[in-house]
Amino acid sequence: MDSDPLTRLKNKLDSMRRERDSLNGVILQERARNSQLEAELARLRNEFLRSKAELDEKEATLQRFNETIRESENAYAKLLTNTDKLLTALEHESSNLSRKFKQ
């Protein structure tokens, strides 16, 4: 009878060791997976930052395009207005000169 409790104790310890080893294996797998996820997260973060920087640069270029176009359109509108004024003044002066020449 004395060996029966010892055998049971040994069996129980062996069972607990197997469970511990199994749990340790799961933990090691999960740690490896977490390491992979961390690496992937770092890669994605770097990719995101690079992409964001490129997008910011493109948006700044777009803003410069819009500003240049707006300024050019304003200058063109002023040029048209001044051209019309100049043409009107030139036609008026030409008409005055023609009348004086014909007299």
FENRAZI-V36504 format. One record per residue. RES is the residue in one letter. PSI is psi in radians with two decimals (999 if undefined). OMEGA is omega in radians with two decimals (NA if undefined). D_CENTER is the distance of its C-alpha to the mean C-alpha in Angstrom with 1 decimal. Layout:
{{RES,PSI,OMEGA,D_CENTER} {RES,PSI,OMEGA,D_CENTER}}
This chain:
{{M,-0.55,-3.11,75.2} {D,-0.64,-3.10,73.8} {S,-0.42,-3.13,71.6} {D,-0.83,3.07,70.2} {P,-0.61,3.10,68.2} {L,-0.69,3.10,67.1} {T,-0.78,3.12,66.0} {R,-0.73,3.12,64.1} {L,-0.79,3.12,62.5} {K,-0.78,3.13,61.6} {N,-0.72,-3.14,60.2} {K,-0.77,3.10,58.2} {L,-0.74,3.10,56.8} {D,-0.75,3.12,56.0} {S,-0.77,3.13,54.2} {M,-0.64,3.10,52.2} {R,-0.72,3.12,51.3} {R,-0.76,3.11,50.0} {E,-0.75,3.12,47.9} {R,-0.80,-3.13,46.6} {D,-0.68,3.10,45.8} {S,-0.81,3.11,44.1} {L,-0.70,3.10,42.0} {N,-0.69,3.09,41.2} {G,-0.76,3.11,40.1} {V,-0.77,3.13,37.8} {I,-0.77,3.13,36.4} {L,-0.72,3.10,35.8} {Q,-0.77,-3.13,34.0} {E,-0.64,3.07,31.8} {R,-0.74,3.12,31.1} {A,-0.76,3.12,30.2} {R,-0.74,3.11,27.8} {N,-0.67,3.09,26.2} {S,-0.74,3.09,25.8} {Q,-0.76,3.14,24.2} {L,-0.69,3.09,21.8} {E,-0.75,3.13,21.0} {A,-0.76,3.12,20.4} {E,-0.73,3.11,18.1} {L,-0.76,3.11,16.2} {A,-0.75,3.12,15.9} {R,-0.80,3.14,14.8} {L,-0.66,3.12,12.1} {R,-0.77,3.10,11.0} {N,-0.75,3.12,11.1} {E,-0.75,3.11,9.2} {F,-0.82,-3.12,6.3} {L,-0.71,3.11,6.7} {R,-0.78,3.14,7.3} {S,-0.72,3.13,4.5} {K,-0.72,3.12,2.4} {A,-0.74,3.11,6.0} {E,-0.75,3.13,6.5} {L,-0.76,3.11,4.8} {D,-0.74,3.13,6.6} {E,-0.75,3.13,9.4} {K,-0.68,3.12,9.8} {E,-0.63,3.08,10.0} {A,-0.71,3.09,12.4} {T,-0.75,3.10,14.3} {L,-0.75,3.12,14.6} {Q,-0.72,3.11,15.9} {R,-0.70,3.06,18.4} {F,-0.89,-3.11,19.5} {N,-0.74,3.14,20.2} {E,-0.79,3.14,22.0} {T,-0.75,3.13,24.0} {I,-0.79,-3.13,25.0} {R,-0.80,3.12,26.0} {E,-0.71,3.14,28.1} {S,-0.70,3.10,29.6} {E,-0.70,3.09,30.6} {N,-0.77,3.12,32.2} {A,-0.69,3.12,34.0} {Y,-0.74,3.12,35.1} {A,-0.73,3.09,36.4} {K,-0.69,3.12,38.4} {L,-0.75,3.10,39.7} {L,-0.78,3.14,40.9} {T,-0.82,3.14,42.6} {N,-0.63,3.11,44.2} {T,-0.76,3.11,45.2} {D,-0.75,3.13,46.9} {K,-0.77,3.13,48.7} {L,-0.75,3.13,49.7} {L,-0.75,3.12,51.0} {T,-0.80,3.13,53.0} {A,-0.73,3.14,54.5} {L,-0.77,3.11,55.3} {E,-0.72,3.13,56.9} {H,-0.83,3.14,58.9} {E,-0.71,3.11,60.1} {S,-0.73,3.12,60.9} {S,-0.76,3.11,62.9} {N,-0.77,-3.14,64.8} {L,-0.70,3.13,65.5} {S,-0.73,3.13,66.7} {R,-0.71,-3.14,69.0} {K,-0.64,-3.13,70.4} {F,-0.65,-3.08,70.9} {K,-0.34,-3.10,72.8} {Q,999,NA,75.1}}
